[in-house]
Amino acid sequence: MAQVVPHKVGFWIVAAAFATLGAFGTVPTPLWPLYAVRDHLNSTEVTATFAAMVLGAAGSLLFLGHLSDRWGRRRIILPALGAGIVADVVMETWPTLPGLLAGRVLTGVAVGLMAATATTYLTELHRAAHPAAAPSRVPATVASVANLGGLSLGPIVGGALARWTEHPLLTPYLVFLVLMAAGAVAVLITPETVDRSTLPASGAARFRLRAGRRAAFTGAAAVTFCSFAVFGLFSSIGSLIVRGELHVTSPFVWGVAGFVVLGVSAVAQTVFAALPAARMLAAGLAATPVGMALVVYALYEPSLGWYLIGSAVAGAGAGLLFKAALGSAIATAQPGATAGVLAVFFVIAYIGMGLPPILLAAAGQAVSDRVAIIAFSVAVIAVSAIAARLQAATLRRPETGGTALRSSAAQMTDI
């Protein structure tokens, strides 16, 4: 296989492309209030438009996410960036509700193709760049930070461009059009890590778990569903809450509010990357309810400061939950089926990002946003606690028919 740049350079190129596409997925976060005013949209309609991305992501992950195990990582990353570019053009040139819905579905297709493939690609590039090194947490940490860090950058970039440029609903898309095109060119020169000539003729494995790891995967998937539900809340109607409940009118502040929850989640994953998975779960379960309680307090005693602090704490907790779940999910995959398993994992994550916020927004039409957020927080925290206990149990004991998940998790980058 031809190699144009070293694997260690390709590693960071793929991480940057992953982050760029994630940022494009959330760049409309501070723009939703502007769309809502222009098109007379309520919070449920805004959330449904945001969550249209979930449809595209789920479809591409379920039907195409496993294909990089067979066709190669680069052959999937490039179409992912291409789909993102098409979505960008659609949202630029068709800025009405149907166009936004179509663009968000295409954005989901792009994000879905990228998520499972890039996570696996980073693992393989790092291993190829350091063939003699012991298994490392670096690829999983970088993949997780690129995912959530990218998602966090979209709101603040979109908010800044909306606040200080002449065309707030156009300029952010032009900027990301250039960034995604540059990312596609850079990915073209990264080395492929899948040798198609050595693969069996039967095709790519889809969803295949190691023996006795179904409970571990179920727990990890449920945990990530809840963590992405928290991210979805702040990314979809967070800016509407800041404008409507806290009476803040600056698009840049709307963007900052969206950035905080996802940005802090990425930082928390980096700072606490060395924590054992069980402790990471415990820390996430402790921080998330505290953060959501502070957000509710900020709505009852209107305070932007408390809202930002609460969203930061909740984001840190949700980020740690996601990081622990991602490592466990990688460890459950059979060799050669990592992308297929991660495809299902990310489908569940993005459903969590889209479905609960839609239900929350719909509930907000019948009761106050404050009451709806309290109910949302209780439900998410309860499911997280149950799922985390299931996942933690598999970390402490061997599964039936297999070795302890703890051993696999320690070697999760060597799959």
C-alpha positions in Angstrom: 0.0 0.0 0.0 1.4 3.4 -1.0 2.3 5.7 1.8 2.6 9.4 1.3 2.9 10.6 4.9 4.1 8.6 7.9 1.5 6.9 10.0 2.0 9.2 12.9 1.3 12.2 10.7 -1.8 10.4 9.2 -3.0 9.8 12.8 -3.3 13.5 13.5 -4.7 14.2 10.0 -7.6 11.8 10.7 -8.1 13.2 14.2 -8.4 16.7 12.7 -10.8 15.6 10.0 -12.9 13.8 12.6 -13.0 16.9 14.8 -13.8 19.2 11.8 -16.8 17.1 10.7 -18.0 16.9 14.3 -17.8 20.7 14.6 -19.8 21.1 11.4 -22.5 18.9 13.0 -23.0 21.4 15.8 -22.2 24.7 14.1 -26.0 25.5 13.8 -26.4 25.4 17.6 -26.1 29.2 18.2 -28.0 29.8 14.9 -31.2 28.0 15.9 -32.7 31.1 17.7 -32.1 33.1 14.5 -33.8 30.4 12.4 -36.6 30.3 14.9 -37.3 34.0 14.7 -37.0 34.1 10.9 -39.1 31.0 10.2 -41.4 31.2 13.3 -40.3 27.8 14.6 -41.1 26.6 18.1 -38.7 24.6 20.3 -40.0 21.2 19.2 -39.5 22.1 15.5 -36.0 23.4 16.2 -35.1 20.2 18.1 -36.5 18.0 15.4 -34.5 19.9 12.8 -31.3 19.4 15.0 -32.2 15.8 15.5 -32.7 15.1 11.8 -29.0 14.4 11.9 -29.8 11.3 13.9 -31.7 9.8 11.0 -28.8 10.1 8.6 -26.3 9.0 11.2 -28.3 5.9 12.2 -28.8 4.9 8.6 -25.2 5.3 7.6 -23.9 3.6 10.7 -26.3 0.6 10.5 -25.9 0.0 6.7 -22.5 1.4 5.9 -20.6 1.7 9.2 -19.0 -1.7 9.0 -17.8 -1.4 5.5 -14.4 0.1 6.4 -13.4 -3.3 7.8 -13.7 -4.6 4.3 -13.1 -1.7 1.9 -10.5 0.2 3.9 -10.6 3.2 6.3 -9.7 5.9 3.8 -12.4 4.7 1.3 -15.0 5.5 3.9 -13.5 8.7 5.5 -13.4 10.4 2.1 -17.1 9.9 1.3 -17.9 11.0 4.9 -16.2 14.3 4.2 -17.9 14.5 0.8 -21.3 14.0 2.4 -20.5 16.8 4.8 -19.5 19.1 2.0 -22.8 18.3 0.2 -24.8 19.0 3.4 -23.0 22.3 3.8 -23.9 23.4 0.3 -27.5 22.4 0.8 -27.8 24.4 4.0 -26.1 27.4 2.3 -28.2 27.4 -0.8 -31.6 26.2 0.5 -31.9 28.0 3.9 -35.6 27.2 4.5 -37.0 24.5 6.8 -37.0 21.7 4.2 -33.5 22.6 3.2 -32.3 22.6 6.8 -33.9 19.2 7.3 -32.3 17.8 4.2 -28.9 19.3 5.2 -29.1 17.8 8.7 -29.9 14.3 7.4 -26.9 14.6 5.1 -24.8 15.8 8.0 -25.9 12.7 9.9 -24.8 10.5 7.0 -21.4 12.1 7.1 -21.0 11.9 10.9 -22.2 8.3 10.9 -19.7 7.3 8.3 -16.9 9.1 10.1 -17.6 8.1 13.7 -17.0 4.3 13.7 -14.4 4.4 10.9 -12.2 7.2 12.3 -12.2 5.6 15.8 -10.9 2.3 14.3 -8.6 4.1 11.9 -6.9 6.0 14.7 -6.2 2.8 16.6 -4.6 1.2 13.6 -2.5 4.3 12.6 -1.2 4.6 16.1 -0.3 0.9 16.3 1.5 1.1 12.9 3.4 4.2 14.0 4.5 2.5 17.2 4.8 -1.2 16.4 7.0 -2.1 19.3 5.2 -0.1 22.0 2.9 -1.5 24.6 -0.9 -1.1 24.1 -1.8 2.6 24.7 -4.8 4.6 25.8 -3.8 7.3 23.4 -5.9 6.3 20.3 -9.1 5.9 22.3 -8.5 9.1 24.2 -7.8 11.1 20.9 -10.8 9.5 19.2 -13.1 10.5 22.1 -11.7 14.0 22.4 -11.8 14.5 18.6 -15.4 13.4 18.6 -16.6 15.5 21.5 -14.0 18.3 21.1 -15.1 18.7 17.5 -18.8 18.8 18.6 -17.8 21.5 21.2 -16.0 23.8 18.7 -19.0 24.1 16.3 -21.1 26.2 18.6 -18.4 28.7 19.6 -17.2 29.1 16.0 -20.8 29.5 14.7 -21.6 31.9 17.5 -18.5 34.1 16.8 -19.2 34.2 13.1 -22.9 34.9 13.7 -22.0 37.8 16.1 -19.2 39.5 14.1 -19.9 38.9 10.5 -22.4 40.4 8.1 -24.2 37.2 7.1 -24.7 35.1 10.2 -26.6 32.3 8.5 -24.1 32.0 5.6 -20.6 32.6 6.8 -20.3 29.6 9.2 -21.1 27.3 6.4 -18.6 28.9 4.0 -15.9 28.5 6.6 -16.6 24.8 7.2 -16.9 24.2 3.4 -13.2 25.2 3.1 -12.2 23.2 6.2 -13.9 20.0 5.1 -12.4 20.3 1.6 -9.0 20.8 3.1 -9.5 17.8 5.3 -10.5 15.6 2.3 -7.3 16.6 0.5 -5.2 15.8 3.6 -6.9 12.4 4.1 -5.9 11.5 0.5 -2.3 11.4 1.5 -2.8 9.3 4.7 -1.7 5.6 4.6 -4.4 2.9 4.4 -4.4 0.4 7.2 -6.6 -2.3 5.8 -4.9 -4.8 3.4 -7.8 -5.9 1.3 -5.8 -8.8 -0.2 -5.7 -10.6 3.2 -9.4 -10.4 3.9 -11.7 -13.4 3.6 -14.0 -13.4 0.6 -17.1 -13.6 2.8 -17.1 -9.8 3.3 -16.9 -7.5 6.3 -18.0 -8.6 9.7 -20.9 -6.6 11.0 -21.9 -6.9 14.7 -19.8 -9.6 16.3 -19.0 -9.6 20.0 -16.4 -11.6 21.8 -17.8 -14.6 23.7 -19.7 -13.6 26.9 -19.4 -9.8 26.2 -23.1 -9.0 25.4 -23.8 -7.7 28.9 -20.7 -5.5 28.8 -21.7 -4.0 25.4 -25.3 -3.5 26.6 -24.2 -1.6 29.6 -21.7 0.5 27.6 -24.3 1.3 24.9 -26.9 2.4 27.5 -24.4 4.6 29.3 -23.4 6.4 26.0 -27.1 6.8 25.2 -27.5 8.8 28.4 -24.3 10.8 28.0 -25.3 11.8 24.5 -28.8 12.7 25.7 -27.1 15.4 27.9 -25.0 16.6 25.0 -28.1 16.7 22.8 -30.1 18.8 25.3 -27.5 21.6 25.3 -26.7 21.4 21.6 -30.3 21.5 20.4 -32.4 23.8 22.7 -29.6 25.1 24.9 -29.4 28.3 23.0 -33.2 28.7 23.0 -33.1 28.3 26.8 -30.3 30.9 27.2 -32.3 33.4 25.1 -35.8 32.7 26.4 -35.2 31.8 30.1 -32.0 33.8 30.8 -32.8 36.7 28.4 -29.4 36.7 26.7 -29.5 38.1 23.2 -25.9 37.6 21.9 -25.3 34.8 19.4 -21.7 34.5 20.6 -22.9 33.8 24.2 -25.4 31.2 22.8 -22.4 29.6 21.1 -20.3 29.7 24.3 -23.2 28.0 26.2 -23.1 25.2 23.7 -19.3 25.0 23.7 -19.0 24.7 27.5 -20.8 21.4 27.9 -18.9 19.6 25.1 -15.6 21.4 25.5 -15.4 20.6 29.2 -16.3 17.0 28.4 -13.4 16.7 26.1 -11.0 18.3 28.7 -12.3 15.9 31.4 -11.6 12.9 29.2 -8.0 14.1 28.6 -7.3 15.0 32.2 -8.7 11.8 33.7 -7.7 9.5 30.8 -5.6 7.3 33.2 -8.5 6.6 35.5 -9.7 3.0 35.6 -13.0 2.6 33.8 -14.9 1.8 37.0 -13.7 5.0 38.7 -14.4 6.9 35.5 -18.0 5.7 35.6 -18.3 6.6 39.3 -17.0 10.1 38.7 -19.3 10.6 35.7 -22.3 9.4 37.8 -21.4 11.8 40.6 -20.8 14.9 38.4 -23.8 14.6 35.9 -26.6 15.1 38.5 -24.8 17.9 40.3 -24.4 19.7 37.0 -28.0 19.2 36.0 -29.2 20.4 39.4 -27.2 23.6 38.9 -28.7 24.2 35.5 -32.2 23.8 37.0 -31.2 26.3 39.8 -30.0 28.7 37.1 -33.4 28.6 35.5 -35.3 29.2 38.7 -33.0 32.0 39.8 -32.0 33.3 36.3 -28.2 33.3 36.2 -26.0 32.8 33.1 -23.1 32.1 35.4 -24.7 29.2 37.2 -26.1 27.9 34.0 -22.6 27.8 32.5 -21.1 26.2 35.6 -23.9 23.6 35.7 -23.5 22.7 32.1 -19.7 22.4 32.5 -20.1 20.0 35.4 -22.8 18.0 33.6 -20.6 18.0 30.5 -17.6 16.7 32.5 -19.7 13.9 33.9 -21.2 12.9 30.6 -17.8 13.0 29.0 -16.4 10.6 31.5 -19.3 8.3 31.1 -18.8 8.3 27.3 -15.1 7.7 27.6 -15.6 4.7 29.9 -18.3 3.3 27.6 -16.3 3.7 24.4 -13.3 1.8 25.9 -15.6 -1.0 27.0 -17.3 -1.2 23.6 -14.1 -1.5 21.7 -13.0 -4.3 24.0 -16.1 -6.3 23.3 -15.6 -6.5 19.5 -14.4 -9.6 17.8 -11.1 -9.1 15.8 -12.0 -7.8 12.4 -15.4 -6.5 13.5 -14.4 -3.4 15.4 -15.9 -1.0 13.0 -19.1 -3.0 12.9 -19.5 -3.1 16.6 -18.7 0.6 16.9 -21.2 1.4 14.2 -24.0 -0.1 16.4 -22.5 1.7 19.5 -22.6 5.1 17.8 -26.1 4.5 16.4 -27.3 4.2 20.0 -25.2 7.3 21.0 -26.7 9.5 18.3 -30.3 8.2 19.0 -29.6 9.4 22.6 -28.5 12.8 21.2 -31.7 13.2 19.2 -34.6 11.4 20.8 -34.6 12.5 24.4 -34.2 16.3 23.5 -37.2 16.0 21.1 -39.3 14.5 23.9 -38.1 17.2 26.3 -39.0 20.0 23.8 -42.4 18.4 23.3 -42.9 18.2 27.0 -41.9 21.9 27.3 -45.0 22.8 25.2 -47.2 21.3 28.0 -45.2 22.3 31.1 -42.5 24.8 31.8 -38.9 24.3 30.5 -37.8 24.0 34.2 -40.2 21.2 35.0 -39.3 19.4 31.7 -35.6 19.6 32.4 -36.1 18.3 36.0 -38.0 15.2 34.6 -35.3 14.8 31.9 -32.5 14.9 34.4 -34.1 12.4 36.7 -34.7 10.0 33.8 -31.3 10.3 32.4 -29.5 9.9 35.7 -31.6 6.9 36.7 -30.9 5.0 33.4 -27.2 6.0 33.6 -26.9 4.6 37.1 -28.5 1.3 36.2 -26.4 0.9 33.0 -23.2 1.9 34.8 -23.8 -0.7 37.4 -24.2 -3.3 34.7 -21.0 -2.1 33.0 -19.1 -1.9 36.2 -20.0 -5.5 37.1 -18.5 -6.7 33.9 -15.3 -4.9 34.8 -15.0 -6.6 38.1 -15.6 -10.2 37.1 -15.0 -12.6 34.2 -17.9 -13.0 31.7 -19.3 -16.5 31.0 -17.1 -18.2 28.5 -14.5 -15.5 28.4 -11.8 -13.7 30.3 -12.3 -10.6 32.4 -13.3 -7.5 30.5 -10.7 -5.6 32.6 -7.9 -7.4 30.7 -9.5 -6.6 27.3 -10.1 -3.0 28.2 -6.4 -2.7 29.1 -5.6 -4.0 25.7 -8.4 -2.2 23.8 -6.0 -0.6 21.3 -4.6 -3.9 20.3 -7.8 -5.3 18.7 
